[in-house]
């Protein structure tokens, strides 16, 4: 357990609207568990989509107290009078009016946890106060990759010796988790014709129909395995966070999306292709470019990395030859793995997000 200042506020509430199925709740659930397990805080996680939360946290079918955290449905709450010392509003989700009134009376500490970004402007806006009309101050807290940000979500035992010593397997293992607009057919076609045998693991998600079409099938389901030439695709069931993290560590290359799986791919210390959440005016591509420039700043494979990420993340198909894109990428995969391990280890020297949050909320500026 990480040592926590003795005078830190002990009761924390996290509010989360479940957007895009599991991305936001995934971050909030990990944060809630870490605040309890490593900092000894009493944490309540408020969610708005109970059925989706149950899918990610199966124990919710029998209890509302899981892994030291109390999970509640804010739409079913009849009484918000028992508010926490620290309130985290995840990703500007908004707080119930009754709860807002209660934290005004108690003068609770109010944090808006923002989405992760590597864009340079984040350094300047991190932790800035925003005085509200009701007399409270709302602080905008930005996760990030530099020492001027709030850091990345990472449990104290995330990196292991085994992860840092892993070697690429003779049968290339790939995990595939992405948004449906990705050029999945082109990727699988390139892998089918790869000189090396490739085994692709596809956790159950919204892309199963795309994979089914590649194999000229109407549908596919968990447990199905299909092979064409050097490509084998295995469909996995919906995975718990623990099992998904294990899959990332076991594979040689991980395709990830959004925020939660992106962070876990970094800590898996394996090469990964990140697909940011689609935004208007190509804002997501700006976020992608900022990340590539920062994370791979000293990599000799930076241009190859950018081309692969750009091709994979673009909203509309780019006029690139997918066969050449993936051939070039796989040809330098050992070098990318070596760089990724070194970069992840360096990133882990930064104080993690939960620890920084606790320290920030214990500062004098938050004292009643």
GUFI-911300 format. One record per residue (C-alpha): residue number from 1; x, y, z. Coordinates in Angstrom, 1 decimal, m for minus. Layout:
GUFI-911300
<nr: NUM, X: X, Y: Y, Z: Z>
...
end
This chain:
GUFI-911300
<nr: 1, X: 0.0, Y: 0.0, Z: 0.0>
<nr: 2, X: 1.2, Y: 3.5, Z: m0.8>
<nr: 3, X: 1.7, Y: 5.7, Z: 2.2>
<nr: 4, X: m1.1, Y: 8.3, Z: 2.4>
<nr: 5, X: m0.8, Y: 11.6, Z: 4.4>
<nr: 6, X: m2.6, Y: 11.2, Z: 7.7>
<nr: 7, X: m4.8, Y: 14.2, Z: 7.4>
<nr: 8, X: m6.2, Y: 13.4, Z: 3.9>
<nr: 9, X: m9.9, Y: 13.4, Z: 3.5>
<nr: 10, X: m11.1, Y: 9.8, Z: 3.8>
<nr: 11, X: m14.5, Y: 9.7, Z: 2.1>
<nr: 12, X: m14.4, Y: 9.9, Z: m1.7>
<nr: 13, X: m17.2, Y: 9.8, Z: m4.3>
<nr: 14, X: m16.7, Y: 9.1, Z: m8.0>
<nr: 15, X: m19.5, Y: 9.9, Z: m10.5>
<nr: 16, X: m19.3, Y: 8.2, Z: m13.9>
<nr: 17, X: m21.6, Y: 8.3, Z: m16.9>
<nr: 18, X: m20.9, Y: 5.2, Z: m18.9>
<nr: 19, X: m20.1, Y: 6.4, Z: m22.4>
<nr: 20, X: m19.1, Y: 4.1, Z: m25.3>
<nr: 21, X: m20.0, Y: 1.0, Z: m23.2>
<nr: 22, X: m16.9, Y: 0.4, Z: m21.0>
<nr: 23, X: m14.2, Y: 3.1, Z: m21.5>
<nr: 24, X: m15.2, Y: 5.6, Z: m18.9>
<nr: 25, X: m16.4, Y: 3.1, Z: m16.3>
<nr: 26, X: m13.2, Y: 1.1, Z: m16.9>
<nr: 27, X: m11.1, Y: 4.1, Z: m15.8>
<nr: 28, X: m13.3, Y: 5.0, Z: m12.9>
<nr: 29, X: m13.5, Y: 1.4, Z: m11.6>
<nr: 30, X: m9.7, Y: 1.0, Z: m11.6>
<nr: 31, X: m9.3, Y: 4.4, Z: m9.9>
<nr: 32, X: m11.9, Y: 3.5, Z: m7.2>
<nr: 33, X: m10.2, Y: 0.2, Z: m6.4>
<nr: 34, X: m6.8, Y: 1.8, Z: m6.2>
<nr: 35, X: m7.9, Y: 4.6, Z: m4.0>
<nr: 36, X: m9.3, Y: 2.0, Z: m1.6>
<nr: 37, X: m6.6, Y: m0.6, Z: m1.8>
<nr: 38, X: m3.5, Y: 1.6, Z: m1.8>
<nr: 39, X: m4.6, Y: 4.7, Z: 0.0>
<nr: 40, X: m7.2, Y: 3.3, Z: 2.5>
<nr: 41, X: m10.0, Y: 5.6, Z: 1.3>
<nr: 42, X: m13.7, Y: 4.9, Z: 1.6>
<nr: 43, X: m14.9, Y: 5.1, Z: m2.0>
<nr: 44, X: m18.3, Y: 5.1, Z: m3.5>
<nr: 45, X: m18.6, Y: 4.7, Z: m7.3>
<nr: 46, X: m21.8, Y: 6.2, Z: m8.7>
<nr: 47, X: m22.9, Y: 5.0, Z: m12.2>
<nr: 48, X: m25.8, Y: 5.8, Z: m14.5>
<nr: 49, X: m26.0, Y: 2.5, Z: m16.4>
<nr: 50, X: m26.4, Y: m0.3, Z: m14.0>
<nr: 51, X: m26.7, Y: m3.2, Z: m16.5>
<nr: 52, X: m23.4, Y: m2.2, Z: m18.3>
<nr: 53, X: m21.7, Y: m1.8, Z: m14.9>
<nr: 54, X: m22.8, Y: m5.3, Z: m14.0>
<nr: 55, X: m21.2, Y: m6.6, Z: m17.2>
<nr: 56, X: m17.8, Y: m5.2, Z: m16.3>
<nr: 57, X: m18.3, Y: m6.0, Z: m12.6>
<nr: 58, X: m20.2, Y: m9.3, Z: m12.5>
<nr: 59, X: m20.3, Y: m9.4, Z: m8.7>
<nr: 60, X: m22.7, Y: m6.5, Z: m8.8>
<nr: 61, X: m25.5, Y: m9.1, Z: m9.5>
<nr: 62, X: m25.2, Y: m10.2, Z: m5.9>
<nr: 63, X: m23.7, Y: m7.2, Z: m3.9>
<nr: 64, X: m23.0, Y: m3.5, Z: m4.2>
<nr: 65, X: m19.8, Y: m3.8, Z: m2.3>
<nr: 66, X: m17.0, Y: m5.1, Z: m4.5>
<nr: 67, X: m13.2, Y: m5.1, Z: m3.9>
<nr: 68, X: m13.6, Y: m2.6, Z: m1.1>
<nr: 69, X: m15.7, Y: m0.2, Z: m3.2>
<nr: 70, X: m19.4, Y: 0.6, Z: m2.9>
<nr: 71, X: m21.1, Y: 0.9, Z: m6.3>
<nr: 72, X: m24.4, Y: 2.8, Z: m6.5>
<nr: 73, X: m26.9, Y: 3.7, Z: m9.2>
<nr: 74, X: m27.3, Y: 7.5, Z: m9.0>
<nr: 75, X: m30.7, Y: 7.4, Z: m10.7>
<nr: 76, X: m32.0, Y: 5.1, Z: m7.9>
<nr: 77, X: m30.6, Y: 7.3, Z: m5.1>
<nr: 78, X: m33.4, Y: 8.8, Z: m3.0>
<nr: 79, X: m31.0, Y: 10.7, Z: m0.7>
<nr: 80, X: m27.8, Y: 12.5, Z: m1.6>
<nr: 81, X: m27.4, Y: 14.1, Z: 1.8>
<nr: 82, X: m24.4, Y: 11.9, Z: 2.8>
<nr: 83, X: m21.8, Y: 13.5, Z: 0.5>
<nr: 84, X: m18.1, Y: 12.7, Z: 0.5>
<nr: 85, X: m15.1, Y: 14.8, Z: 1.5>
<nr: 86, X: m13.8, Y: 14.6, Z: m2.1>
<nr: 87, X: m16.0, Y: 14.4, Z: m5.1>
<nr: 88, X: m14.6, Y: 13.3, Z: m8.5>
<nr: 89, X: m16.8, Y: 14.2, Z: m11.5>
<nr: 90, X: m15.4, Y: 12.0, Z: m14.2>
<nr: 91, X: m15.0, Y: 13.5, Z: m17.7>
<nr: 92, X: m17.4, Y: 16.4, Z: m17.1>
<nr: 93, X: m20.3, Y: 14.0, Z: m16.6>
<nr: 94, X: m22.3, Y: 16.4, Z: m14.5>
<nr: 95, X: m23.5, Y: 15.9, Z: m10.9>
<nr: 96, X: m27.1, Y: 15.5, Z: m9.7>
<nr: 97, X: m28.6, Y: 18.8, Z: m8.6>
<nr: 98, X: m29.4, Y: 17.4, Z: m5.1>
<nr: 99, X: m25.8, Y: 16.3, Z: m4.7>
<nr: 100, X: m24.5, Y: 19.6, Z: m5.8>
<nr: 101, X: m26.6, Y: 21.4, Z: m3.1>
<nr: 102, X: m25.3, Y: 19.0, Z: m0.5>
<nr: 103, X: m21.6, Y: 19.5, Z: m1.4>
<nr: 104, X: m22.2, Y: 23.3, Z: m1.3>
<nr: 105, X: m23.4, Y: 23.0, Z: 2.2>
<nr: 106, X: m20.5, Y: 20.7, Z: 3.3>
<nr: 107, X: m17.9, Y: 22.5, Z: 1.2>
<nr: 108, X: m16.7, Y: 19.2, Z: m0.3>
<nr: 109, X: m13.6, Y: 19.2, Z: m2.6>
<nr: 110, X: m14.7, Y: 19.0, Z: m6.2>
<nr: 111, X: m12.5, Y: 17.5, Z: m9.0>
<nr: 112, X: m13.3, Y: 17.2, Z: m12.6>
<nr: 113, X: m11.2, Y: 14.3, Z: m13.9>
<nr: 114, X: m10.4, Y: 15.0, Z: m17.6>
<nr: 115, X: m9.6, Y: 12.6, Z: m20.4>
<nr: 116, X: m6.0, Y: 11.6, Z: m21.0>
<nr: 117, X: m4.1, Y: 13.6, Z: m23.7>
<nr: 118, X: m0.5, Y: 14.1, Z: m24.7>
<nr: 119, X: m1.2, Y: 17.5, Z: m26.2>
<nr: 120, X: 1.2, Y: 20.2, Z: m24.9>
<nr: 121, X: m1.6, Y: 22.6, Z: m23.7>
<nr: 122, X: m2.5, Y: 20.0, Z: m21.0>
<nr: 123, X: 0.6, Y: 21.0, Z: m19.0>
<nr: 124, X: m0.7, Y: 24.6, Z: m18.6>
<nr: 125, X: m4.3, Y: 23.8, Z: m17.8>
<nr: 126, X: m3.7, Y: 20.9, Z: m15.3>
<nr: 127, X: m5.2, Y: 21.5, Z: m11.8>
<nr: 128, X: m6.5, Y: 24.9, Z: m12.6>
<nr: 129, X: m9.4, Y: 26.2, Z: m10.4>
<nr: 130, X: m12.7, Y: 27.2, Z: m11.8>
<nr: 131, X: m14.9, Y: 29.2, Z: m9.3>
<nr: 132, X: m18.5, Y: 28.3, Z: m9.6>
<nr: 133, X: m21.6, Y: 30.4, Z: m9.1>
<nr: 134, X: m22.6, Y: 28.3, Z: m6.0>
<nr: 135, X: m19.5, Y: 29.3, Z: m4.2>
<nr: 136, X: m17.6, Y: 26.1, Z: m4.8>
<nr: 137, X: m14.4, Y: 25.7, Z: m6.7>
<nr: 138, X: m14.1, Y: 23.0, Z: m9.4>
<nr: 139, X: m10.6, Y: 21.9, Z: m10.2>
<nr: 140, X: m9.8, Y: 20.4, Z: m13.7>
<nr: 141, X: m7.5, Y: 17.6, Z: m13.2>
<nr: 142, X: m5.6, Y: 16.3, Z: m16.3>
<nr: 143, X: m3.9, Y: 12.9, Z: m16.5>
<nr: 144, X: m0.8, Y: 13.0, Z: m18.7>
<nr: 145, X: 2.7, Y: 11.9, Z: m19.6>
<nr: 146, X: 4.8, Y: 14.8, Z: m18.2>
<nr: 147, X: 5.7, Y: 15.9, Z: m14.7>
<nr: 148, X: 3.4, Y: 18.9, Z: m15.1>
<nr: 149, X: 0.3, Y: 16.7, Z: m15.3>
<nr: 150, X: m1.5, Y: 14.4, Z: m13.0>
<nr: 151, X: 0.2, Y: 11.2, Z: m14.3>
<nr: 152, X: m1.2, Y: 7.9, Z: m15.5>
<nr: 153, X: m3.4, Y: 5.4, Z: m13.8>
<nr: 154, X: m1.1, Y: 2.7, Z: m12.5>
<nr: 155, X: m1.2, Y: 0.4, Z: m9.5>
<nr: 156, X: 2.0, Y: 0.1, Z: m7.5>
<nr: 157, X: 2.7, Y: m3.5, Z: m8.8>
<nr: 158, X: 1.8, Y: m3.0, Z: m12.4>
<nr: 159, X: 5.2, Y: m3.5, Z: m14.0>
<nr: 160, X: 6.9, Y: m6.9, Z: m13.4>
<nr: 161, X: 10.2, Y: m8.4, Z: m14.3>
<nr: 162, X: 8.5, Y: m11.0, Z: m16.6>
<nr: 163, X: 7.0, Y: m8.2, Z: m18.7>
<nr: 164, X: 10.3, Y: m6.5, Z: m19.2>
<nr: 165, X: 12.0, Y: m9.7, Z: m20.2>
<nr: 166, X: 9.4, Y: m11.0, Z: m22.7>
<nr: 167, X: 10.5, Y: m11.9, Z: m26.2>
<nr: 168, X: 8.4, Y: m11.9, Z: m29.4>
<nr: 169, X: 7.1, Y: m15.4, Z: m30.0>
<nr: 170, X: 7.7, Y: m17.5, Z: m33.1>
<nr: 171, X: 4.0, Y: m17.6, Z: m33.7>
<nr: 172, X: 3.1, Y: m13.9, Z: m33.7>
<nr: 173, X: 0.3, Y: m13.2, Z: m31.1>
<nr: 174, X: m1.9, Y: m10.1, Z: m31.6>
<nr: 175, X: m4.9, Y: m8.8, Z: m29.6>
<nr: 176, X: m7.5, Y: m6.8, Z: m31.5>
<nr: 177, X: m9.7, Y: m4.3, Z: m29.7>
<nr: 178, X: m10.8, Y: m1.3, Z: m31.8>
<nr: 179, X: m13.7, Y: 0.8, Z: m33.0>
<nr: 180, X: m15.7, Y: m0.6, Z: m36.0>
<nr: 181, X: m14.5, Y: 2.1, Z: m38.5>
<nr: 182, X: m10.9, Y: 0.8, Z: m38.4>
<nr: 183, X: m9.7, Y: m0.9, Z: m41.6>
<nr: 184, X: m10.1, Y: m4.4, Z: m40.1>
<nr: 185, X: m10.5, Y: m6.3, Z: m43.3>
<nr: 186, X: m7.3, Y: m4.8, Z: m44.7>
<nr: 187, X: m5.4, Y: m5.7, Z: m41.6>
<nr: 188, X: m6.5, Y: m9.3, Z: m41.6>
<nr: 189, X: m5.8, Y: m9.6, Z: m45.3>
<nr: 190, X: m2.2, Y: m8.4, Z: m44.7>
<nr: 191, X: m1.8, Y: m10.8, Z: m41.8>
<nr: 192, X: m3.2, Y: m13.7, Z: m43.8>
<nr: 193, X: m0.4, Y: m13.2, Z: m46.3>
<nr: 194, X: 2.3, Y: m12.6, Z: m43.7>
<nr: 195, X: 5.3, Y: m14.9, Z: m43.9>
<nr: 196, X: 5.1, Y: m15.7, Z: m40.2>
<nr: 197, X: 2.1, Y: m17.5, Z: m38.6>
<nr: 198, X: m0.2, Y: m15.0, Z: m36.8>
<nr: 199, X: m2.7, Y: m15.7, Z: m34.1>
<nr: 200, X: m5.2, Y: m12.9, Z: m33.5>
<nr: 201, X: m7.3, Y: m12.9, Z: m30.3>
<nr: 202, X: m10.5, Y: m10.8, Z: m30.6>
<nr: 203, X: m12.3, Y: m10.2, Z: m27.3>
<nr: 204, X: m16.0, Y: m9.9, Z: m27.7>
<nr: 205, X: m16.9, Y: m6.3, Z: m28.7>
<nr: 206, X: m18.6, Y: m4.3, Z: m31.4>
<nr: 207, X: m16.2, Y: m5.4, Z: m34.1>
<nr: 208, X: m17.3, Y: m9.1, Z: m34.3>
<nr: 209, X: m19.5, Y: m8.4, Z: m37.3>
<nr: 210, X: m16.5, Y: m6.9, Z: m39.2>
<nr: 211, X: m14.5, Y: m10.0, Z: m38.4>
<nr: 212, X: m17.3, Y: m12.2, Z: m39.5>
<nr: 213, X: m17.5, Y: m10.5, Z: m42.9>
<nr: 214, X: m13.8, Y: m11.1, Z: m43.5>
<nr: 215, X: m14.4, Y: m14.8, Z: m43.2>
<nr: 216, X: m17.6, Y: m14.5, Z: m45.3>
<nr: 217, X: m19.8, Y: m15.4, Z: m42.3>
<nr: 218, X: m23.1, Y: m14.0, Z: m41.1>
<nr: 219, X: m22.0, Y: m14.0, Z: m37.4>
<nr: 220, X: m19.3, Y: m15.3, Z: m35.1>
<nr: 221, X: m19.2, Y: m15.8, Z: m31.4>
<nr: 222, X: m16.9, Y: m16.4, Z: m28.4>
<nr: 223, X: m15.1, Y: m19.7, Z: m28.8>
<nr: 224, X: m15.0, Y: m19.7, Z: m32.6>
<nr: 225, X: m11.6, Y: m20.2, Z: m34.3>
<nr: 226, X: m11.0, Y: m19.5, Z: m38.0>
<nr: 227, X: m7.9, Y: m20.0, Z: m40.1>
<nr: 228, X: m6.9, Y: m18.7, Z: m43.6>
<nr: 229, X: m3.4, Y: m19.2, Z: m44.8>
<nr: 230, X: m1.0, Y: m18.0, Z: m42.1>
<nr: 231, X: m3.8, Y: m16.2, Z: m40.1>
<nr: 232, X: m5.7, Y: m17.7, Z: m37.2>
<nr: 233, X: m8.4, Y: m15.7, Z: m35.5>
<nr: 234, X: m9.8, Y: m16.7, Z: m32.1>
<nr: 235, X: m12.9, Y: m15.0, Z: m30.6>
<nr: 236, X: m12.7, Y: m14.6, Z: m26.9>
<nr: 237, X: m15.6, Y: m13.9, Z: m24.5>
<nr: 238, X: m16.0, Y: m10.5, Z: m22.8>
<nr: 239, X: m12.9, Y: m10.3, Z: m20.6>
<nr: 240, X: m12.6, Y: m8.9, Z: m17.0>
<nr: 241, X: m10.1, Y: m6.1, Z: m16.5>
<nr: 242, X: m7.7, Y: m8.6, Z: m15.0>
<nr: 243, X: m8.0, Y: m11.1, Z: m17.8>
<nr: 244, X: m7.7, Y: m8.4, Z: m20.5>
<nr: 245, X: m4.5, Y: m7.0, Z: m18.8>
<nr: 246, X: m3.1, Y: m10.6, Z: m18.9>
<nr: 247, X: m4.0, Y: m10.9, Z: m22.6>
<nr: 248, X: m2.1, Y: m7.7, Z: m23.4>
<nr: 249, X: 1.0, Y: m8.9, Z: m21.5>
<nr: 250, X: 0.9, Y: m12.2, Z: m23.3>
<nr: 251, X: 0.6, Y: m10.9, Z: m26.9>
<nr: 252, X: 3.4, Y: m9.5, Z: m29.0>
<nr: 253, X: 1.3, Y: m6.7, Z: m30.5>
<nr: 254, X: m1.8, Y: m5.1, Z: m29.1>
<nr: 255, X: m4.4, Y: m3.0, Z: m31.0>
<nr: 256, X: m6.2, Y: m0.8, Z: m28.4>
<nr: 257, X: m8.6, Y: 2.0, Z: m28.3>
<nr: 258, X: m9.9, Y: 4.9, Z: m26.2>
<nr: 259, X: m8.2, Y: 5.4, Z: m22.9>
<nr: 260, X: m8.4, Y: 2.4, Z: m20.5>
<nr: 261, X: m6.9, Y: m0.2, Z: m22.9>
<nr: 262, X: m4.4, Y: 2.4, Z: m24.2>
<nr: 263, X: m3.0, Y: 2.9, Z: m20.7>
<nr: 264, X: m2.9, Y: m0.8, Z: m20.0>
<nr: 265, X: m1.1, Y: m1.4, Z: m23.3>
<nr: 266, X: 1.7, Y: 0.9, Z: m22.2>
<nr: 267, X: 2.1, Y: m1.0, Z: m18.9>
<nr: 268, X: 2.1, Y: m4.3, Z: m20.8>
<nr: 269, X: 5.4, Y: m3.1, Z: m22.3>
<nr: 270, X: 4.5, Y: m4.4, Z: m25.7>
<nr: 271, X: 4.2, Y: m2.8, Z: m29.1>
<nr: 272, X: 0.7, Y: m1.4, Z: m29.6>
<nr: 273, X: m1.4, Y: 0.5, Z: m32.1>
<nr: 274, X: m3.7, Y: 3.1, Z: m30.4>
<nr: 275, X: m7.0, Y: 4.2, Z: m32.0>
<nr: 276, X: m8.3, Y: 7.3, Z: m30.3>
<nr: 277, X: m12.0, Y: 7.9, Z: m29.9>
<nr: 278, X: m13.4, Y: 9.4, Z: m33.1>
<nr: 279, X: m14.1, Y: 13.2, Z: m32.9>
<nr: 280, X: m15.3, Y: 15.9, Z: m35.3>
<nr: 281, X: m12.9, Y: 18.0, Z: m37.3>
<nr: 282, X: m10.2, Y: 15.3, Z: m37.0>
<nr: 283, X: m9.4, Y: 16.4, Z: m33.4>
<nr: 284, X: m8.7, Y: 12.7, Z: m32.6>
<nr: 285, X: m5.9, Y: 12.8, Z: m35.2>
<nr: 286, X: m4.3, Y: 15.8, Z: m33.5>
<nr: 287, X: m4.3, Y: 13.9, Z: m30.2>
<nr: 288, X: m2.8, Y: 10.9, Z: m31.9>
<nr: 289, X: 0.0, Y: 13.0, Z: m33.5>
<nr: 290, X: 0.8, Y: 14.6, Z: m30.1>
<nr: 291, X: 1.1, Y: 11.2, Z: m28.5>
<nr: 292, X: 3.4, Y: 9.8, Z: m31.2>
<nr: 293, X: 5.6, Y: 12.9, Z: m31.0>
<nr: 294, X: 5.9, Y: 12.6, Z: m27.2>
<nr: 295, X: 6.0, Y: 8.9, Z: m26.5>
<nr: 296, X: 8.2, Y: 8.0, Z: m29.5>
<nr: 297, X: 10.3, Y: 11.1, Z: m29.6>
<nr: 298, X: 13.6, Y: 9.2, Z: m29.6>
<nr: 299, X: 12.5, Y: 6.2, Z: m31.6>
<nr: 300, X: 14.3, Y: 5.5, Z: m34.9>
<nr: 301, X: 11.0, Y: 3.8, Z: m36.0>
<nr: 302, X: 8.9, Y: 7.0, Z: m35.5>
<nr: 303, X: 7.9, Y: 7.4, Z: m39.1>
<nr: 304, X: 6.9, Y: 3.8, Z: m39.5>
<nr: 305, X: 4.9, Y: 4.0, Z: m36.2>
<nr: 306, X: 3.1, Y: 7.2, Z: m37.3>
<nr: 307, X: 2.1, Y: 5.8, Z: m40.7>
<nr: 308, X: 0.6, Y: 2.6, Z: m39.1>
<nr: 309, X: m1.2, Y: 4.7, Z: m36.4>
<nr: 310, X: m2.5, Y: 7.2, Z: m39.0>
<nr: 311, X: m3.7, Y: 4.5, Z: m41.3>
<nr: 312, X: m5.5, Y: 2.7, Z: m38.5>
<nr: 313, X: m7.1, Y: 5.7, Z: m36.8>
<nr: 314, X: m8.3, Y: 7.8, Z: m39.7>
<nr: 315, X: m12.1, Y: 8.2, Z: m40.0>
<nr: 316, X: m12.0, Y: 7.6, Z: m43.8>
<nr: 317, X: m9.7, Y: 5.1, Z: m45.6>
<nr: 318, X: m6.4, Y: 6.6, Z: m46.5>
<nr: 319, X: m4.8, Y: 5.9, Z: m49.9>
<nr: 320, X: m2.1, Y: 3.8, Z: m48.4>
<nr: 321, X: m1.1, Y: 0.2, Z: m49.3>
<nr: 322, X: m2.2, Y: m1.7, Z: m46.2>
<nr: 323, X: 0.2, Y: m4.6, Z: m47.2>
<nr: 324, X: 3.2, Y: m2.2, Z: m47.2>
<nr: 325, X: 2.0, Y: m0.4, Z: m44.0>
<nr: 326, X: 1.8, Y: m3.6, Z: m41.9>
<nr: 327, X: 4.9, Y: m5.2, Z: m43.5>
<nr: 328, X: 7.0, Y: m2.2, Z: m42.7>
<nr: 329, X: 5.6, Y: m2.2, Z: m39.1>
<nr: 330, X: 6.1, Y: m5.9, Z: m38.5>
<nr: 331, X: 9.7, Y: m5.8, Z: m39.9>
<nr: 332, X: 10.7, Y: m3.4, Z: m37.1>
<nr: 333, X: 8.6, Y: m5.0, Z: m34.4>
<nr: 334, X: 11.6, Y: m6.2, Z: m32.3>
<nr: 335, X: 13.0, Y: m2.7, Z: m32.2>
<nr: 336, X: 9.6, Y: m1.2, Z: m31.4>
<nr: 337, X: 9.3, Y: m3.7, Z: m28.5>
<nr: 338, X: 12.7, Y: m2.8, Z: m27.1>
<nr: 339, X: 11.9, Y: 0.9, Z: m27.3>
<nr: 340, X: 8.4, Y: 0.4, Z: m25.7>
<nr: 341, X: 9.8, Y: m1.5, Z: m22.7>
<nr: 342, X: 12.3, Y: 1.2, Z: m22.1>
<nr: 343, X: 9.8, Y: 4.0, Z: m22.5>
<nr: 344, X: 7.2, Y: 2.3, Z: m20.3>
<nr: 345, X: 9.8, Y: 1.8, Z: m17.5>
<nr: 346, X: 10.7, Y: 5.5, Z: m17.8>
<nr: 347, X: 7.1, Y: 6.5, Z: m17.7>
<nr: 348, X: 6.6, Y: 4.4, Z: m14.5>
<nr: 349, X: 9.0, Y: 6.6, Z: m12.7>
<nr: 350, X: 6.4, Y: 9.4, Z: m12.8>
<nr: 351, X: 4.1, Y: 9.4, Z: m9.7>
<nr: 352, X: 0.8, Y: 7.6, Z: m10.6>
<nr: 353, X: m2.5, Y: 9.4, Z: m11.0>
<nr: 354, X: m4.2, Y: 8.1, Z: m7.8>
<nr: 355, X: m1.3, Y: 9.1, Z: m5.6>
<nr: 356, X: m1.1, Y: 12.5, Z: m7.2>
<nr: 357, X: m4.9, Y: 13.0, Z: m6.7>
<nr: 358, X: m4.7, Y: 12.1, Z: m3.0>
<nr: 359, X: m1.7, Y: 14.5, Z: m2.5>
<nr: 360, X: m3.5, Y: 17.3, Z: m4.5>
<nr: 361, X: m6.6, Y: 17.0, Z: m2.4>
<nr: 362, X: m4.6, Y: 17.2, Z: 0.8>
<nr: 363, X: m3.2, Y: 20.6, Z: 0.0>
<nr: 364, X: m4.0, Y: 23.6, Z: 2.1>
<nr: 365, X: m6.1, Y: 25.1, Z: m0.7>
<nr: 366, X: m8.7, Y: 22.4, Z: m0.1>
<nr: 367, X: m8.9, Y: 22.9, Z: 3.6>
<nr: 368, X: m12.3, Y: 24.1, Z: 4.8>
end
